Amino acid sequence: MISRANTVAFHGIDARPVEVQCSLVAGLPAFAIVGLPDKAVSEARERVRAAFASMSIALPAKRITVNLSPADLPKEGSHFDLPIALALLAAIGLIPPDAVAQTVALGELSLDGMLMPVTGALPAAMGAAATDRHLLCPKVSAAEAAWAGDALVIGAASLTEVVRHFTGEMPLAPARPGEMRSDPIRRDLRDIKGQEQAKRALEIAAAGRHHLLLVGPPGSGKSMLAARLPSILPPLTPAEALETAMIHSLCGLIDEGGINRSRPFREPHHTASMAAIVGGGRRAQPGEISLAHNGVLFLDELPEFNRAVLETLRQPLESGEVMIARANAHIRYPSRFMLVAAANPCKCGYLADAARACARAPGCGEDYLGRISGPMLDRFDLRIEVPPVAYTDLDLPAADEGSPEAAQRVAIAREIQTARYRDLPEVWLNADAEGAVLEQATALTDTSRQLLQRAAEQFGLSARGYHRVMRVARTIADLACCDQVERPHLAEALSFRLPLLS
């Protein structure tokens, strides 16, 4: 007799169905798992054996073979413990096979039969809904999985509860979604003295999801400005929150089943590897650019990052997704994020201060910022110099306006963009507009277009830079609630595109 249970194998954020087949045949007692299992899956037989022993269930003295089908799909992770146990329980007649066939199960077993939390519960629930089955998972992960909405999710604390549920002795109640929460805002733009132009650039970047580069000496407030960007960003929409949570679920970053509506803010160290930033590794896990999906990726000390790592960001910045190619798999992760970077003007940091600059100035500045390639630099919509703060400014009272006021303007500008692009499935904000959509959205007057063309010729703007100026000008007009992009809007957009340290 062959019994069957269902589970999933993760391929990026997609959950591919896997059938767990269990066969009991006469022969020398043995327990084998086949179907390209990794080390964690192969060790499941010992965890299952110990969990059964804790429930006083003896394995039959037969040859037990568990096949994970399709056999050519690699199986990774400890979440295969529970479906293997279900298939074996059905094979020995302790639970009805028909009930198991309608269930997608995942969970790790402890030696005493308790179910441990696993990563990927939310994508697994989405996969279960696609096959018209319900999901059985550890109770700790059930609140997270219940956000899938279309799938019935049942959480169990132990294998004993699972058996009682399937035998009808003590049915388990469906899980309810966890709390939808937002992180409290602890940092405010009021904390920053001076730097009005940088605050303005921060607001424009937040309104249109434009990439921003801050260049200035040490202590000028670059990192402080970037850390306050989340305080003016609007919360994630329900669809964005679910999409972001699916990526975070694969990495086990969802706490207590709650989905966070605050936009991700990731700030990896400059020693991070390519796999950590872009994604990859043994299991092709998502990297920082995918964990920052629908949020912000902040790269402090940008020239200190490995040149090869920075170059890998160029394609995701344009396409909004990253393809991790391996010999046995091609995995696609979404990576639509806002890139904010900070850099010193040179190695010593005081290029513009003749009294403190090193002897190699100004050549050291060209060498240092030269670590950032031209194509990478061209992808920043806004590039500004952040001057040092005067000591007299530090004694000034806090500004009248802070993050709440800026956040309100950003929210209004984004609502305007949402209404403008509501009929375009691949365009959400001005940063996504291109081609005819961008031309129609900006609709430059003849005088404005002449200004842009003169600036493009004078400063040698590339075609990408030309269109990025148009997008920023459209966002500036949206912040001013203007239907038409006027010359002042275009002039301000050009001011953020001038060569640095000129």
Salt bridges, closest charged atoms under 4 A:
GLU19 OE1 - ARG4 NE 3.43
ASP38 OD2 - ARG282 NH1 3.98
GLU43 OE1 - ARG47 NH1 3.96
GLU46 OE2 - ARG45 NE 3.88
GLU46 OE1 - ARG49 NE 3.82
GLU76 OE1 - ARG283 NE 3.64
ASP81 OD2 - ARG47 NE 2.54
GLU169 OE2 - ARG164 NE 4.00
ASP183 OD1 - ARG181 NH1 3.48
ASP188 OD2 - ARG190 NH1 3.83
ASP191 OD2 - ARG228 NH2 3.24
GLU196 OE2 - LYS199 NZ 3.68
GLU203 OE2 - ARG409 NE 2.71
GLU240 OE1 - ARG263 NH2 2.97
GLU243 OE1 - HIS293 NE2 3.19
GLU243 OE1 - ARG336 NH2 3.89
GLU288 OE1 - ARG266 NE 2.72
GLU304 OE2 - LYS347 NZ 3.27
GLU304 OE1 - ARG371 NH1 3.67
GLU311 OE2 - ARG307 NE 3.60
GLU311 OE1 - ARG314 NH1 2.23
GLU318 OE2 - ARG379 NE 3.51
GLU318 OE2 - ARG464 NE 3.21
GLU318 OE2 - ARG468 NH2 2.80
GLU321 OE2 - ARG332 NH1 2.66
ASP367 OD2 - ARG360 NH2 2.72
ASP378 OD2 - ARG464 NH1 3.26
ASP378 OD1 - ARG497 NH2 2.73
ASP381 OD2 - HIS210 ND1 3.76
ASP381 OD2 - ARG468 NH1 3.08
GLU401 OE1 - ARG409 NH2 3.17
GLU405 OE2 - ARG190 NH2 3.20
ASP432 OD1 - ARG209 NH2 2.35
GLU439 OE1 - ARG449 NH2 3.37
ASP478 OD1 - ARG420 NH2 2.60
ASP478 OD1 - ARG474 NH2 3.00
GLU492 OE2 - ARG200 NE 2.76
